[in-house]
């Protein structure tokens, strides 16, 4: 998977947040491989986003590899957990994840699928090997 990937998170004014905000666990989103997805993370912290990255990567790769193998998945659930300890900046105590998968294949084929995804999924692999993270720019606008 070559290329750059960009995500964005930004603040919105209070009036817009009050009018449009919903609990993350209540949102069902369109997805490019599954019919739809529901994300559950309360509150949405950096730690939750890290675990969501692991779960999302595994989720996506299950669909990719299943399609390559001609397996139609009927239900997929990935739960990633972990914690942080110490003083700021805290240190991750690790991330573990569980997979529940149903599909039109034998139990053995589905277990092999999950095993292959565990070995191949990019985000878990990057975290296992560590990756460089750097601040590449800052823009500020003083309001006082």
N, C-alpha and C positions, 0 to 999 in steps of 0.2 A: 504494500500500500504506500506508494510514493506520493510526494506532494505535501503541500502545506494545508493544515486544517486550522480554522479559526472559529472560536466561539466568543460570544459577547454576553456580558451581564451588565446591566445598567440600572440606575435608579430612575424612578418615575415620580412625578409630583403626587402629593398626598391625595388630591382630588381624583386623579386618574386611578391610583391604587385602590382607593375606597370604592370606586365605581366598578372596576374590572377585576379586582383580586379575588381569587378562589384558593382554597387549600390545595396544595400540590397533590394530595391523595385523591382529590375529587376530579382531577383533570384526566381526560382520555385524549391522547394525541394521535394524529396520523403517523404512520411509520412506513418507511419505504419497503419493508419486507413482510411485516406482520399486518394484519387488518387494522389494528390499533394497539396502543400501549398505555398502561397506567403506571405512573411513577409514584412511589410513596417514600417521602423523606420529610420528617418534621423535627425540628426546624431545618431550614436549608442552610447548612453551614459548610465551610470548606471541607470538613471531614466527610460530610454527606456527599458532597460533589465528587470527592476522590473515590468513595465507594460506588457512587453512581457510574463513574467512568468505568470501573471494573465490571459492574453488572451489565451496563449497556454494551460494552465491547463483547462480552461473552454472549449476551442475548443476540446481538447482530450476527456474530460468527456462527452461532448455532443455525440460524436461518440460511446463511451463505453456504455452509458445508452441507446442510441437509439438501438444499436445492441441487448442489453439485452431485449428490449421491442419489437423487431422485426420490427423496423422502419428503412427504408432505407432513409438516408439523401442525398439530392441532392445538396445542397449548404449551407455552413456555413460561417459566417463572425462574428468575435468578435473584437471589437475595445475597447481598454482600454486607458483611459486618466487620467491625474492627473498632479499635479505640485509639486514644491518644493519651500520653502521660507526660509529666514533667512541667517545667515552667516554660513560658513563652520564649522562643518558639517550642511548641510541644513536639513530641516525637511519636510517630505511629507505632502502635503495638503490633501492627500487621493487619492484613486484610484476608479474610476467608470468605468463600462464597459457596452457596448450595444451588444446585440446578434441579428443577423438576421439569421433565419434558415428556410430552405425549405426542405420538405421531403414527403414521401409517408405515410401520416397520416393526421388526422383531425387537424384543427387549435387548438382545445382544447388539443389534445394529444401533439402537439408540444409546446404549452405554458406550459403544465404540465412538459414536459421534461426539458425545460429551468429552470423552478422553482426548480425542483429537483436538477439539476446541480448547481444552485446558492447556494442551501443549503449544497451540498455535496463536491464541488470542494475543493481540498486540499490547494492550494496556497492562494486563497482568504480567506479560513478559518484560515490558519496560520497567515496571515496578520491581520485578525480581532482580533485574540487572542494574537498576538505578539509571537515572537520566539527568542530564544537565538542565537546570531551569535558571533563566536569567531575566532580569528586568531590562527590557530593550528600549524603553523610552518613558518619559513622563510629560504630561501636559497639565498645567495648573491654571486656574482662573480665580483670582482672589475676588471675593464679593464684599470685602470691607476695606 
